[in-house]
Amino acid sequence: MTHEQAHTSALAPWLELNLRQFPLEYGDQLSSHLPMALHALHSLGADEARMAEFFNSYGRRFEGMAAPSPAAPPQHWLSLRGDWSAYSALRRYFDLALAAEGRDALLRRVLPELLPGVSAVAFHGAIRLAHALEGGHIGELGAALAYWASRWQQLPAPLVHSGIEPLSLSAWSERLVASASTWRSEAPLIFLRMMEASARPVYAESVWSAPAPAPTLLARVAELASLALDYYLHSANFTVLHMITGLRAVRVLGPWLPQDALFQASAQAVLTQAFVAAYLAGRVQRREAPVDQLGLSWPALAKQASLSNDDHTIKLVHACQEEWAVYGDARYLQAAAFALR
């Protein structure tokens, strides 16, 4: 057994137990972070006792609730996209498709149909799928695909406007930050506020003035990730946290997305719309960034995060560590430390 196989096999029992015992949401349409946090904890170095402690603590949120019952698969999964009541049927479809086609072929087939709904349930469809991929658990992969598909929701693209020229990335960001202060939603959930934002002129104006497409989708992801990191350091905002983890998820999924120019450009447009809507939905209160802390190290931050009971903090520190490894941006160290204060 390789080191990587041993790593994922130690995580697998917890993911299997979650799938057998618990539903995908609790409360008022709140996404379960349990499988995502379990993967993040495991990656951060949590031992078996800590995994058990977190699992049992988080599991109390599902009191009186059960995992979904099995259902027959549909012939055409796209006909059920966006139908929450069809989760079990979609789960069976994806389980069978994974067995028949294999992971890579299935992802290449379905991800182009899922990505336009990347903003669904505040990016949690994509986020859960990215964690499932990295965790290497086939059952969790099927569940994540079915969750995204059943909660799929696409933001509307504003009508084409020929009178506004694309801005540079920095100028566009400054305009978005300034314009966000002119609108506010009181809807209780992030994705509801995102949908509200997408019907407002401030959303259309920000989308119209977005920078011209980058050479590739992942290049645009990197640009937006840098902006989201700056926004978080200046706000510690809960919705911006989801922008960071959501963009990480798209980066992880990138290798299975089409590489042709048409898809790459359309995917950038979708991601820009989601980015704008999320920032508007965040009700962000800008403030001075925290003073840089010296002597920060990932081992120390990972250990501290692995002892946290806050699922969002665990996932953010994990995301920051991974993004730092890809982009080499030291601000991710500061963001992780900021989240752990």
CORWO-V750375 format. One record per residue. N is the residue number from 1. PSI is psi in whole degrees, 0 to 359 (none if undefined). D_CENTER is the distance of its C-alpha to the mean C-alpha in whole Angstrom. Layout:
n	psi	d_center
N	PSI	D_CENTER
N	PSI	D_CENTER
This chain:
n	psi	d_center
1	130	31
2	167	29
3	318	27
4	319	23
5	319	25
6	321	26
7	310	23
8	328	21
9	329	24
10	333	24
11	328	20
12	315	21
13	326	23
14	320	21
15	321	18
16	318	21
17	320	23
18	315	19
19	325	20
20	326	23
21	325	23
22	153	20
23	181	19
24	345	15
25	164	15
26	169	18
27	220	20
28	77	19
29	44	16
30	127	14
31	136	11
32	125	13
33	3	11
34	308	14
35	326	13
36	316	10
37	324	12
38	316	15
39	317	14
40	314	13
41	314	16
42	318	18
43	330	17
44	354	18
45	13	21
46	140	22
47	179	25
48	319	26
49	319	27
50	320	24
51	316	22
52	317	24
53	314	25
54	317	21
55	312	21
56	322	24
57	312	23
58	326	20
59	339	21
60	340	24
61	341	21
62	19	22
63	128	26
64	2	27
65	155	25
66	162	24
67	152	22
68	148	23
69	150	26
70	157	26
71	161	27
72	144	28
73	151	26
74	162	26
75	323	28
76	105	26
77	329	22
78	334	21
79	342	24
80	2	22
81	128	18
82	7	17
83	101	20
84	327	19
85	347	22
86	12	22
87	311	19
88	320	22
89	319	23
90	322	20
91	315	19
92	321	23
93	311	23
94	326	20
95	314	22
96	321	25
97	323	23
98	319	22
99	324	25
100	321	27
101	333	25
102	159	23
103	307	20
104	315	20
105	318	22
106	315	20
107	318	17
108	331	19
109	318	20
110	334	17
111	322	14
112	335	16
113	337	17
114	324	13
115	324	12
116	341	14
117	34	12
118	334	8
119	355	8
120	139	9
121	52	9
122	46	7
123	4	4
124	337	5
125	309	7
126	320	5
127	315	3
128	321	7
129	319	8
130	317	8
131	321	9
132	318	12
133	313	13
134	329	13
135	340	15
136	24	17
137	118	18
138	323	19
139	318	19
140	327	16
141	315	15
142	319	17
143	318	15
144	317	12
145	316	13
146	324	15
147	312	13
148	314	11
149	318	14
150	334	16
151	10	13
152	135	13
153	129	14
154	132	15
155	145	16
156	141	19
157	131	20
158	153	23
159	147	27
160	134	28
161	120	30
162	355	32
163	0	33
164	126	30
165	148	30
166	142	27
167	165	26
168	163	26
169	315	22
170	318	24
171	321	26
172	318	23
173	316	21
174	320	24
175	319	24
176	314	21
177	317	21
178	317	25
179	335	24
180	334	22
181	352	24
182	356	26
183	145	24
184	139	23
185	146	22
186	10	22
187	145	20
188	336	19
189	150	15
190	312	13
191	332	12
192	320	16
193	325	17
194	317	14
195	319	17
196	315	20
197	322	19
198	349	19
199	3	23
200	151	24
201	327	26
202	327	24
203	311	21
204	317	23
205	321	25
206	323	22
207	317	21
208	322	24
209	8	25
210	152	22
211	153	23
212	154	24
213	142	22
214	168	21
215	327	23
216	163	20
217	316	16
218	333	15
219	320	18
220	323	16
221	316	12
222	319	15
223	314	16
224	325	14
225	320	12
226	319	16
227	314	16
228	322	13
229	316	14
230	316	18
231	319	17
232	317	15
233	337	19
234	12	20
235	331	19
236	33	17
237	139	15
238	319	13
239	321	11
240	325	11
241	316	10
242	333	6
243	319	7
244	310	8
245	329	5
246	319	3
247	323	6
248	319	7
249	316	5
250	321	7
251	316	10
252	323	10
253	347	11
254	316	13
255	341	16
256	5	16
257	151	16
258	144	19
259	0	21
260	153	24
261	322	24
262	312	24
263	317	20
264	320	19
265	316	20
266	324	19
267	324	15
268	322	16
269	316	17
270	314	14
271	323	12
272	318	15
273	316	15
274	321	11
275	313	12
276	311	15
277	321	14
278	317	12
279	318	14
280	321	17
281	340	16
282	342	15
283	48	19
284	133	19
285	105	22
286	145	23
287	177	25
288	141	26
289	151	24
290	152	25
291	135	28
292	132	27
293	135	27
294	154	29
295	17	29
296	145	26
297	147	25
298	320	22
299	318	24
300	318	25
301	320	21
302	318	20
303	317	23
304	317	22
305	323	19
306	343	20
307	356	22
308	150	20
309	4	20
310	111	17
311	325	14
312	321	11
313	316	14
314	312	14
315	323	10
316	316	10
317	318	14
318	314	13
319	317	10
320	319	13
321	318	15
322	319	14
323	323	13
324	319	17
325	330	18
326	312	17
327	341	18
328	22	20
329	114	20
330	344	21
331	338	20
332	325	17
333	316	20
334	320	21
335	319	17
336	316	17
337	322	20
338	317	20
339	332	17
340	3	20
341	none	23
